[in-house]
Amino acid sequence: MNPDSSDLRYIMEKILILDFGSQYTQLIARRVRELSVYCEIHPFNKIPALDASVRGVILSGSPFSVRDENAPTPDLSAIKGKLPLLGVCYGAQFLASAFGGEVQPAPSREYGRAMLTVGDADDALMRGLPKTTQVWMSHGDTITSVPANYKIVASTEDVRVAAFHVEGEQTWGIQFHPEVYHSTDGTQLLKNFVAGICGCKQEWTSESFVEATVRELREKLGDDKVVLGLSGGVDSSVAAWLLKEQGHEVTGLFMVNWHDTTGTLEGDCPWHDDRVFAELVARKLDIELHVVDLSADYRTRVVDYMFAEYERGRTPNPDVLCNREIKFDVFLREALKLGADYVATGHYCRKAEETLPDGRPIHKLLAGSDPNKDQSYFLCQLSQEQLSRALFPVGGLLKPEVRRIAEEQGLATAKRKDSQGICFVGKVDLPTFLQQKLAPKKGNIHEILPAWPKYVREEVPAEGEPTTGQLAALAEPWHYTVRDGKKIGEHNGAHYYTIGQRKGLGFGGGPWFVVKKDVAANVLFVSHGYDPETAYKKDFKVHGLHWLTETPRPEAGSSDAETAGRISICFKIRHTPEFHKGYLELLPANGDGEPTETIVHSEDKIHGVAPGQFCVIYDKDHNRCFGSAEITV
């Protein structure tokens, strides 16, 4: 499939996935792509034009219940009964409840493995599945009745309507997750849908996607010069190949940012190995490679910050600072010296541009297509100027696709392991690393019991809006003293530990978690067990709000409802695939129009909320990154 014009993503056959906020949505997309079928993810309330290329639609799961007042309700009038449609978990429950069925709370949350019994082996979705097969359940509601024309085609011991087919339509619903590893025949079921029911020919390849990506880049960049941060890893290597394929001038620039090996763990890919791989890739792709030593800037602008933060008792994120201060500042300036119009990196994230009514362009940072590799978290402190110069060629690819391209192109980095640990330093033994500037100092460890009497705060009323004072009180950190818990051990310096840390405390009988540290008194406070009140928070303060666009806050609208200074958001407090839902509370502004205090309220309790870390703020669809703030607690 090699058309001469138009974007391949719009003319090749594809599956649309309508996202209701599930953490598994991107995994569904990965499984569909692994079947050699192209797919796109779109918010449930932003359904694109249904042209001839759309062969079927999948409705994702959701953290919402269909019984919730604000539950997502898509308009399926142009889809149901007209295109093949598969509802997964929430998607299935919506298809049942919205068309005359009933959904009720399950007697207990259905989470984990279950044995599915296929009731109709001739059903197109069930075809080829064994009579019984293991599936993965994850839902709190269950379908208790279905409309008359809904035929039940599979059940489990606890879920009678595990799968159904709408007679007279190519519409199915399943109350389990076929995309996860624990569903042993999930891939076959998805193949039945995308190939057997939707009729997709399974001809899509990463090469066809690459061709479309190259075309986009060529149209965007014209004859502009691109300087690429060639790190010696597979991601920047494939980014280099993509840029080279478009026929523009590409120059590689390798950064040396750290020479000292104190505290680093042996064998963690030192920079000189990285340079060798960068040179091999540059030679293979026939691009010029320059080397620049930025270690002085890296030490003063990243490592010294890290030492200072630990000394103050906070938990820094040097990788965020590395991107803001080094990759998109010092490195950018070096690239400009080489005549660069743009700087490209191997980050898994995407960028979009928009023109405001007054004609000014803004550059939006979007999450990468691979949920397990998305690196937008690390770019949360960039400025508009930095974003305007940035390119992320692999942001629309999944990691397996990147490795496949590297192998097909014979790049030396194809099977090289990903770097881990501190940006450009690698894996470190933290106490040993910090001892370069922070001397060991004996101190006591005190246990805080879950029954600590001060764990009592004013309850927020069940009805009506909580007051600003009540919300602020919820975000106040717990204040412990040595009199609040018994001494159970000693440590070598409170500044060596992080909030939420479990390993390395030096005594048994655990699990033990660090819940607070007082670096002034050199005291470490810990709690025992996996789910103590001490280790989790739902409300916490942040400061230093930094917005990626000139908009001072996420726009109010259909997907970002704002009421009295509260903004519905998704957010992360660390680099993981999971997003948390909640809202941002902007307390009364000062004379400059900035809020005097900002509080994050999470729907669920979060483990290890640590001062100094970045809370990165996304829209409710966890697609666009709006900015970040530093955690205060």
C-alpha positions as CSV (number, residue, x, y, z in Angstrom):
1,M,0.0,0.0,0.0
2,N,2.0,2.9,-1.3
3,P,-0.1,5.8,-2.5
4,D,1.6,8.7,-4.1
5,S,-0.2,11.4,-2.2
6,S,-2.3,12.2,0.9
7,D,-1.5,11.2,4.5
8,L,-1.5,7.4,4.7
9,R,-3.2,7.4,8.1
10,Y,-6.3,8.8,6.5
11,I,-6.6,6.6,3.5
12,M,-5.5,3.2,4.9
13,E,-8.0,1.1,6.7
14,K,-8.2,1.8,10.4
15,I,-10.0,1.1,13.6
16,L,-11.1,4.0,15.8
17,I,-10.8,3.6,19.6
18,L,-13.0,6.0,21.5
19,D,-11.4,6.6,24.9
20,F,-13.4,7.0,28.1
21,G,-10.3,7.6,30.3
22,S,-9.2,4.0,30.8
23,Q,-5.6,3.2,31.7
24,Y,-5.8,0.3,29.3
25,T,-6.8,2.3,26.2
26,Q,-3.3,2.6,24.8
27,L,-2.7,-1.1,25.4
28,I,-5.8,-1.9,23.2
29,A,-4.2,0.2,20.5
30,R,-0.9,-1.6,20.9
31,R,-2.6,-5.0,20.5
32,V,-4.5,-3.8,17.4
33,R,-1.3,-2.5,15.8
34,E,0.5,-5.8,16.6
35,L,-2.2,-7.4,14.4
36,S,-0.9,-5.2,11.6
37,V,-4.0,-3.0,11.6
38,Y,-3.7,0.7,12.0
39,C,-5.8,2.4,14.8
40,E,-6.3,5.8,16.3
41,I,-7.4,6.9,19.7
42,H,-9.9,9.7,20.0
43,P,-11.8,11.2,23.1
44,F,-15.3,9.8,23.2
45,N,-16.7,13.3,22.7
46,K,-14.5,14.2,19.7
47,I,-15.4,11.5,17.2
48,P,-13.6,12.3,13.9
49,A,-15.2,12.1,10.4
50,L,-16.2,8.5,9.7
51,D,-14.8,8.2,6.1
52,A,-14.4,5.0,4.1
53,S,-11.1,4.2,5.9
54,V,-12.8,3.6,9.2
55,R,-13.6,-0.2,9.3
56,G,-14.7,-0.5,12.9
57,V,-14.9,1.2,16.4
58,I,-13.9,0.0,19.8
59,L,-15.3,1.6,23.0
60,S,-12.7,1.6,25.8
61,G,-13.2,1.0,29.5
62,S,-13.4,3.9,32.0
63,P,-12.9,4.7,35.7
64,F,-16.5,6.0,35.6
65,S,-19.6,4.1,36.3
66,V,-22.4,4.3,33.7
67,R,-24.6,5.2,36.7
68,D,-22.6,8.3,37.6
69,E,-24.3,11.6,36.9
70,N,-21.3,12.8,34.9
71,A,-20.6,9.5,33.2
72,P,-19.3,9.8,29.6
73,T,-22.1,9.5,27.1
74,P,-21.0,9.3,23.5
75,D,-23.2,9.9,20.5
76,L,-23.2,6.6,18.6
77,S,-25.9,7.5,16.2
78,A,-23.5,7.4,13.2
79,I,-21.8,4.2,14.5
80,K,-24.0,1.6,16.1
81,G,-25.8,-0.6,13.6
82,K,-23.8,1.0,10.8
83,L,-20.2,0.0,11.6
84,P,-18.7,-2.9,13.5
85,L,-18.6,-1.9,17.1
86,L,-17.0,-3.5,20.2
87,G,-17.5,-2.3,23.7
88,V,-15.0,-3.2,26.3
89,C,-16.0,-3.1,30.0
90,Y,-17.5,0.4,30.4
91,G,-18.1,0.4,26.6
92,A,-20.1,-2.8,27.0
93,Q,-22.0,-1.5,30.0
94,F,-22.8,1.7,28.1
95,L,-24.1,-0.3,25.1
96,A,-26.4,-2.3,27.5
97,S,-27.7,0.6,29.7
98,A,-28.2,3.2,27.0
99,F,-30.3,0.9,24.9
100,G,-32.7,-0.6,27.4
101,G,-30.6,-2.9,29.6
102,E,-29.6,-2.5,33.2
103,V,-26.3,-2.1,35.0
104,Q,-26.0,-2.4,38.8
105,P,-23.1,-2.4,41.3
106,A,-21.5,-5.9,41.5
107,P,-21.8,-7.7,44.8
108,S,-18.1,-7.2,45.1
109,R,-15.6,-5.6,42.8
110,E,-14.7,-8.0,40.0
111,Y,-10.9,-7.8,39.7
112,G,-8.5,-10.4,38.6
113,R,-8.6,-13.7,36.6
114,A,-11.8,-15.5,35.7
115,M,-12.7,-18.5,33.6
116,L,-14.8,-17.6,30.6
117,T,-17.2,-20.2,29.2
118,V,-18.1,-19.6,25.5
119,G,-21.8,-20.2,25.0
120,D,-21.9,-19.8,21.3
121,A,-18.9,-21.1,19.5
122,D,-20.2,-20.0,16.1
123,D,-20.5,-16.4,17.1
124,A,-18.1,-14.3,15.0
125,L,-16.4,-12.7,18.0
126,M,-16.0,-16.1,19.9
127,R,-14.8,-18.1,16.8
128,G,-11.7,-20.2,17.4
129,L,-11.7,-19.6,21.2
130,P,-11.6,-22.7,23.4
131,K,-14.8,-23.7,25.3
132,T,-13.2,-22.3,28.5
133,T,-10.5,-19.6,28.6
134,Q,-8.9,-17.3,31.2
135,V,-9.9,-13.6,31.0
136,W,-9.0,-10.6,33.1
137,M,-11.9,-8.7,34.9
138,S,-11.7,-5.2,36.3
139,H,-15.0,-3.5,37.0
140,G,-17.2,-2.5,40.0
141,D,-20.5,-2.7,38.1
142,T,-22.1,-5.5,36.2
143,I,-24.7,-5.9,33.5
144,T,-27.8,-7.5,35.1
145,S,-30.1,-7.4,32.1
146,V,-29.8,-6.8,28.4
147,P,-32.4,-5.6,25.7
148,A,-34.4,-8.3,24.0
149,N,-32.2,-8.4,20.9
150,Y,-29.0,-8.7,22.8
151,K,-27.8,-12.3,22.8
152,I,-25.5,-13.5,25.6
153,V,-22.5,-15.4,23.9
154,A,-20.2,-16.0,26.9
155,S,-20.3,-16.0,30.7
156,T,-18.2,-16.6,33.8
157,E,-19.1,-18.1,37.1
158,D,-19.9,-14.7,38.6
159,V,-20.8,-12.7,35.5
160,R,-23.7,-14.0,33.4
161,V,-23.3,-11.3,30.7
162,A,-19.6,-11.6,30.1
163,A,-20.1,-11.1,26.3
164,F,-23.1,-10.3,24.2
165,H,-24.0,-9.8,20.5
166,V,-26.7,-7.4,19.3
167,E,-28.7,-9.4,16.8
168,G,-29.1,-7.8,13.4
169,E,-26.0,-5.6,14.0
170,Q,-22.2,-6.0,14.0
171,T,-22.2,-4.9,17.7
172,W,-20.6,-6.7,20.6
173,G,-19.9,-6.0,24.2
174,I,-17.5,-7.8,26.6
175,Q,-17.1,-7.3,30.3
176,F,-13.4,-8.3,30.4
177,H,-10.1,-7.0,29.0
178,P,-8.8,-8.9,26.0
179,E,-5.8,-6.7,25.6
180,V,-4.0,-7.7,28.8
181,Y,-1.6,-10.6,29.1
182,H,-3.8,-12.4,31.6
183,S,-6.5,-12.9,29.0
184,T,-4.9,-15.9,27.3
185,D,-7.0,-15.8,24.1
186,G,-7.5,-12.0,24.1
187,T,-5.4,-11.6,20.9
188,Q,-7.5,-14.1,19.0
189,L,-10.7,-12.3,20.1
190,L,-9.3,-8.9,18.9
191,K,-8.2,-10.6,15.7
192,N,-11.8,-11.9,15.2
193,F,-13.1,-8.4,15.6
194,V,-10.6,-6.3,13.5
195,A,-9.9,-8.9,10.8
196,G,-12.9,-11.3,10.8
197,I,-15.7,-8.8,11.5
198,C,-14.3,-5.4,10.4
199,G,-12.6,-7.0,7.4
200,C,-9.2,-5.3,7.9
201,K,-6.6,-7.0,5.6
202,Q,-3.8,-6.8,8.2
203,E,-1.4,-5.1,5.7
204,W,-0.5,-2.2,7.9
205,T,3.2,-2.1,8.9
206,S,5.4,0.3,10.9
207,E,6.9,1.2,7.5
208,S,3.7,2.5,6.2
209,F,3.3,4.6,9.4
210,V,6.9,5.8,9.0
211,E,6.2,6.8,5.4
212,A,3.3,8.9,6.6
213,T,5.4,10.4,9.5
214,V,8.2,11.2,7.1
215,R,5.7,13.0,4.7
216,E,4.3,15.0,7.7
217,L,7.8,16.1,8.7
218,R,8.8,17.0,5.2
219,E,5.7,19.2,4.8
220,K,6.3,20.8,8.1
221,L,10.0,21.4,7.9
222,G,10.6,22.1,4.3
223,D,14.3,22.7,3.9
224,D,15.0,23.6,7.5
225,K,18.1,22.1,9.2
226,V,17.6,19.7,12.1
227,V,20.2,19.0,14.8
228,L,19.4,15.8,16.6
229,G,20.5,14.8,20.1
230,L,22.0,11.5,19.2
231,S,22.5,9.8,22.6
232,G,23.6,6.3,21.5
233,G,20.1,4.8,22.3
234,V,17.6,3.2,20.0
235,D,15.0,6.0,20.3
236,S,17.3,8.8,19.1
237,S,18.7,6.5,16.4
238,V,15.3,5.8,14.9
239,A,14.5,9.5,15.2
240,A,17.7,10.2,13.2
241,W,16.6,7.7,10.5
242,L,13.1,9.2,10.3
243,L,14.5,12.7,9.8
244,K,17.1,11.4,7.3
245,E,14.4,9.7,5.3
246,Q,12.6,12.9,4.7
247,G,15.7,14.1,2.8
248,H,16.6,17.1,4.9
249,E,20.0,18.0,6.3
250,V,20.4,16.2,9.7
251,T,23.3,16.8,12.0
252,G,23.9,14.6,15.1
253,L,25.1,16.2,18.4
254,F,26.3,14.0,21.2
255,M,26.4,15.4,24.7
256,V,29.0,14.5,27.4
257,N,27.4,15.6,30.6
258,W,29.0,13.6,33.4
259,H,32.5,12.2,34.0
260,D,32.5,11.3,37.7
261,T,31.7,7.6,38.5
262,T,31.3,8.1,42.3
263,G,28.3,6.2,43.4
264,T,27.3,4.9,40.0
265,L,26.6,1.2,39.7
266,E,29.1,-0.8,37.6
267,G,28.1,-1.6,34.1
268,D,25.3,1.0,33.6
269,C,26.4,2.1,30.1
270,P,28.9,4.9,30.8
271,W,28.9,7.8,28.4
272,H,31.9,6.6,26.4
273,D,29.9,3.5,25.4
274,D,27.0,5.7,24.4
275,R,29.4,7.7,22.2
276,V,30.6,4.6,20.4
277,F,27.0,3.6,19.6
278,A,26.2,7.2,18.5
279,E,29.2,7.1,16.1
280,L,28.1,3.7,14.7
281,V,24.6,5.0,14.0
282,A,25.9,8.3,12.5
283,R,28.2,6.3,10.2
284,K,25.4,4.0,9.2
285,L,23.0,6.9,8.3
286,D,25.8,9.0,6.8
287,I,25.2,12.0,9.0
288,E,27.7,14.4,10.5
289,L,28.2,13.9,14.3
290,H,29.6,16.6,16.7
291,V,30.5,16.1,20.3
292,V,30.0,18.7,23.0
293,D,31.1,18.6,26.6
294,L,28.3,20.2,28.8
295,S,29.4,18.6,32.0
296,A,30.2,22.0,33.7
297,D,26.6,23.2,33.0
298,Y,25.2,19.9,34.0
299,R,26.9,19.9,37.4
300,T,25.9,23.5,38.3
301,R,22.4,23.4,36.9
302,V,21.3,19.9,37.6
303,V,23.5,18.0,40.0
304,D,24.0,20.9,42.4
305,Y,20.3,21.4,42.5
306,M,19.8,17.8,43.3
307,F,22.3,18.0,46.2
308,A,20.6,21.2,47.5
309,E,17.2,19.7,47.4
310,Y,18.2,16.5,49.3
311,E,19.9,18.7,51.9
312,R,16.7,20.6,52.4
313,G,14.8,17.3,52.9
314,R,13.0,17.4,49.5
315,T,12.9,14.8,46.8
316,P,14.1,16.4,43.5
317,N,13.5,15.2,40.0
318,P,16.8,15.8,38.1
319,D,15.5,14.5,34.8
320,V,12.9,17.3,34.6
321,L,15.7,19.8,35.3
322,C,18.0,18.1,32.8
323,N,15.4,18.7,30.0
324,R,14.7,22.3,30.9
325,E,18.2,23.4,31.7
326,I,20.4,21.2,29.5
327,K,18.7,19.4,26.5
328,F,16.4,22.3,25.6
329,D,18.7,25.2,26.8
330,V,22.4,24.7,26.7
331,F,22.2,22.0,24.1
332,L,19.7,24.1,22.1
333,R,22.2,27.0,22.0
334,E,24.9,24.6,20.8
335,A,22.6,23.4,18.1
336,L,21.9,27.0,17.0
337,K,25.6,27.5,16.6
338,L,25.5,24.7,14.1
339,G,22.7,26.5,12.2
340,A,19.8,24.5,13.5
341,D,16.2,25.6,12.8
342,Y,14.9,22.7,14.9
343,V,16.2,20.4,17.6
344,A,15.0,16.8,17.6
345,T,15.2,14.2,20.4
346,G,14.1,10.6,20.9
347,H,11.4,11.5,23.5
348,Y,8.1,9.6,23.5
349,C,5.8,12.6,23.3
350,R,4.1,14.7,20.6
351,K,3.6,18.3,19.7
352,A,0.7,20.2,18.2
353,E,0.4,23.8,17.1
354,E,-2.6,26.2,17.3
355,T,-3.1,29.8,16.2
356,L,-4.9,32.0,18.6
357,P,-7.5,34.5,17.4
358,D,-5.0,37.3,17.6
359,G,-2.7,35.4,15.3
360,R,-0.1,34.2,17.8
361,P,0.9,30.5,17.6
362,I,1.0,28.3,20.6
363,H,2.8,25.0,20.9
364,K,1.1,22.2,22.8
365,L,2.8,19.3,24.4
366,L,0.9,16.0,24.0
367,A,1.5,12.6,25.6
368,G,3.3,10.0,23.5
369,S,1.3,7.2,21.8
370,D,3.0,4.5,23.9
371,P,1.5,4.8,27.4
372,N,4.4,2.7,28.9
373,K,7.0,5.0,27.4
374,D,5.3,8.5,27.4
375,Q,7.9,11.0,28.5
376,S,5.8,14.2,28.5
377,Y,6.2,14.2,32.3
378,F,9.9,15.1,31.9
379,L,9.2,18.0,29.6
380,C,6.7,19.7,31.9
381,Q,8.9,22.7,32.6
382,L,9.7,23.7,29.0
383,S,8.9,27.2,27.7
384,Q,7.1,28.1,24.6
385,E,10.3,29.2,23.0
386,Q,11.9,25.7,23.8
387,L,8.8,23.9,22.5
388,S,8.7,25.9,19.3
389,R,12.1,24.6,18.4
390,A,11.5,20.9,19.4
391,L,10.7,17.9,17.3
392,F,9.7,14.5,18.6
393,P,9.9,12.1,15.6
394,V,9.1,8.8,17.5
395,G,6.3,10.3,19.6
396,G,3.6,8.6,17.5
397,L,5.2,5.2,17.6
398,L,5.1,2.4,20.1
399,K,8.4,1.1,21.5
400,P,8.2,-2.3,19.8
401,E,7.7,-0.5,16.5
402,V,10.8,1.7,17.2
403,R,12.9,-1.4,17.9
404,R,11.5,-3.1,14.8
405,I,12.5,-0.2,12.6
406,A,16.0,-0.1,14.1
407,E,16.5,-3.8,13.4
408,E,15.2,-3.6,9.9
409,Q,17.5,-0.6,9.2
410,G,20.5,-2.4,10.7
411,L,21.1,0.2,13.4
412,A,23.6,-0.9,16.1
413,T,21.3,0.2,18.8
414,A,18.4,-2.0,17.8
415,K,18.7,-4.4,20.8
416,R,20.5,-2.1,23.2
417,K,18.9,-1.8,26.6
418,D,17.2,1.5,27.6
419,S,19.1,3.8,30.0
420,Q,17.9,3.9,33.5
421,G,18.6,6.0,36.6
422,I,19.5,9.7,36.7
423,C,19.7,11.5,33.4
424,F,23.2,11.1,32.0
425,V,24.5,9.7,35.2
426,G,22.8,6.3,35.3
427,K,21.9,4.0,38.1
428,V,23.4,5.2,41.4
429,D,23.6,4.0,45.0
430,L,21.9,7.2,46.3
431,P,23.6,7.5,49.7
432,T,27.1,6.9,48.2
433,F,26.3,9.4,45.4
434,L,25.1,12.1,47.8
435,Q,28.1,11.6,50.1
436,Q,30.1,13.6,47.6
437,K,28.6,16.7,49.3
438,L,26.3,15.5,52.1
439,A,28.2,13.9,55.0
440,P,26.7,10.9,56.9
441,K,25.1,11.7,60.2
442,K,23.6,9.2,62.7
443,G,20.0,9.8,63.6
444,N,17.0,8.0,64.9
445,I,14.1,6.2,63.2
446,H,10.7,6.5,64.8
447,E,7.6,4.5,63.9
448,I,4.3,6.4,63.5
449,L,1.3,4.1,64.3
450,P,-1.9,4.2,62.2
451,A,-3.7,4.8,65.4
452,W,-1.9,8.2,66.0
453,P,-4.6,10.3,67.6
454,K,-4.0,13.4,65.5
455,Y,-5.2,11.6,62.3
456,V,-8.5,13.4,62.7
457,R,-9.6,16.3,60.6
458,E,-12.9,18.1,59.9
459,E,-15.0,16.0,57.5
460,V,-16.0,17.6,54.3
461,P,-19.8,17.7,54.1
462,A,-21.3,14.9,52.0
463,E,-23.7,17.5,50.4
464,G,-22.9,21.0,49.2
465,E,-19.6,22.5,48.3
466,P,-16.8,22.4,50.8
467,T,-15.4,25.7,51.9
468,T,-12.0,27.0,50.9
469,G,-10.8,26.6,54.5
470,Q,-11.9,22.9,54.6
471,L,-10.1,22.1,51.4
472,A,-7.0,23.9,52.5
473,A,-7.1,22.0,55.8
474,L,-7.2,18.7,54.0
475,A,-4.0,19.5,52.2
476,E,-2.0,20.4,55.3
477,P,0.8,17.9,55.9
478,W,1.0,15.8,59.0
479,H,3.4,17.2,61.6
480,Y,5.2,14.6,63.7
481,T,7.6,14.9,66.6
482,V,9.8,12.2,68.2
483,R,7.1,12.0,71.0
484,D,4.6,10.8,68.5
485,G,6.2,7.4,67.9
486,K,8.7,5.0,69.4
487,K,12.3,4.7,68.3
488,I,12.9,1.5,66.3
489,G,16.3,2.0,64.7
490,E,19.0,4.3,63.4
491,H,20.0,5.8,60.1
492,N,23.0,7.4,58.6
493,G,21.4,10.7,57.5
494,A,17.8,11.7,56.9
495,H,18.7,13.5,53.7
496,Y,19.6,10.2,52.1
497,Y,16.0,8.9,52.1
498,T,12.9,9.7,50.1
499,I,9.2,9.8,51.0
500,G,7.6,6.5,50.2
501,Q,10.9,4.7,50.2
502,R,10.7,1.0,51.3
503,K,14.1,-0.6,50.6
504,G,17.4,0.2,52.3
505,L,16.0,1.1,55.7
506,G,18.3,-1.6,57.3
507,F,15.9,-3.6,59.5
508,G,13.4,-6.4,59.0
509,G,9.9,-7.2,60.1
510,G,8.6,-5.0,57.3
511,P,7.3,-3.7,55.0
512,W,8.4,-0.3,56.3
513,F,7.8,3.0,54.5
514,V,9.4,6.4,55.0
515,V,6.4,8.8,55.6
516,K,8.3,12.0,56.8
517,K,11.8,13.2,57.4
518,D,13.0,16.0,59.6
519,V,16.4,16.9,58.2
520,A,16.9,19.7,60.8
521,A,16.5,17.3,63.7
522,N,17.9,14.4,61.5
523,V,14.9,12.2,62.3
524,L,13.3,9.7,60.0
525,F,9.6,8.7,60.5
526,V,8.3,5.4,59.1
527,S,5.1,3.4,59.1
528,H,4.5,-0.3,59.0
529,G,2.4,-2.1,56.4
530,Y,1.2,-1.5,52.9
531,D,-1.9,0.6,53.5
532,P,-1.4,2.8,56.5
533,E,-3.0,6.2,56.8
534,T,0.4,7.7,57.0
535,A,1.7,6.7,53.6
536,Y,-1.2,8.0,51.4
537,K,-2.7,11.4,50.6
538,K,-5.6,12.7,48.5
539,D,-5.0,16.4,49.0
540,F,-1.7,18.3,48.8
541,K,-0.4,21.7,48.1
542,V,1.8,22.7,45.2
543,H,3.7,25.9,44.3
544,G,5.5,27.5,41.4
545,L,2.8,26.8,38.8
546,H,4.4,26.7,35.3
547,W,2.1,26.6,32.3
548,L,3.4,25.4,29.0
549,T,1.3,27.9,27.0
550,E,0.5,31.5,27.7
551,T,-2.9,30.5,29.0
552,P,-2.7,31.0,32.8
553,R,-4.8,27.9,33.5
554,P,-6.4,25.1,31.5
555,E,-9.3,26.4,29.5
556,A,-12.8,25.9,30.8
557,G,-14.9,24.0,28.3
558,S,-16.6,20.7,27.5
559,S,-13.7,18.7,28.8
560,D,-12.3,21.0,31.5
561,A,-15.2,22.1,33.6
562,E,-14.2,25.0,35.9
563,T,-16.2,26.0,38.9
564,A,-15.1,28.7,41.5
565,G,-11.4,28.3,40.8
566,R,-11.5,24.5,40.5
567,I,-10.3,22.8,37.3
568,S,-10.9,19.2,36.5
569,I,-7.5,17.5,35.6
570,C,-5.6,14.4,35.3
571,F,-2.1,14.4,36.9
572,K,1.0,12.5,37.7
573,I,3.4,12.9,40.6
574,R,6.0,10.6,39.1
575,H,7.0,9.0,35.8
576,T,4.6,6.1,35.5
577,P,2.0,5.0,33.0
578,E,-0.9,5.7,35.4
579,F,-2.8,9.0,35.6
580,H,-4.7,10.2,38.6
581,K,-8.0,12.0,38.3
582,G,-8.9,15.0,40.4
583,Y,-9.1,18.8,40.3
584,L,-6.9,21.8,40.9
585,E,-8.0,24.3,43.5
586,L,-6.8,27.9,42.8
587,L,-7.2,29.8,46.0
588,P,-7.7,33.6,46.1
589,A,-5.3,35.6,43.9
590,N,-2.7,38.1,45.1
591,G,-2.3,41.6,43.6
592,D,-0.5,40.2,40.5
593,G,-3.4,37.9,39.7
594,E,-1.6,34.8,40.7
595,P,-3.2,32.3,43.2
596,T,-1.8,32.6,46.7
597,E,-2.1,28.8,47.1
598,T,-2.8,25.9,44.8
599,I,-4.1,22.6,46.0
600,V,-4.4,19.3,44.1
601,H,-7.3,17.1,45.1
602,S,-7.2,13.5,44.0
603,E,-10.1,11.2,43.6
604,D,-8.0,8.3,45.0
605,K,-5.4,8.1,47.7
606,I,-1.8,8.3,46.4
607,H,1.3,6.7,47.9
608,G,4.5,8.6,48.5
609,V,3.5,12.2,47.8
610,A,6.9,13.8,48.3
611,P,7.9,17.5,48.6
612,G,10.2,18.6,45.7
613,Q,8.7,16.3,43.2
614,F,6.7,17.7,40.2
615,C,3.0,17.3,39.9
616,V,2.4,17.3,36.2
617,I,-1.0,18.5,35.0
618,Y,-2.9,17.1,32.1
619,D,-6.4,17.6,30.6
620,K,-9.2,15.2,31.6
621,D,-8.4,13.0,28.6
622,H,-4.8,12.7,29.8
623,N,-3.7,13.8,26.3
624,R,-2.4,17.3,26.6
625,C,0.2,18.4,29.2
626,F,-0.7,21.8,30.5
627,G,2.3,22.3,32.8
628,S,3.5,21.5,36.3
629,A,4.0,22.6,39.9
630,E,6.3,21.5,42.7
631,I,4.8,19.6,45.5
632,T,4.9,21.5,48.8
633,V,3.9,19.0,51.5
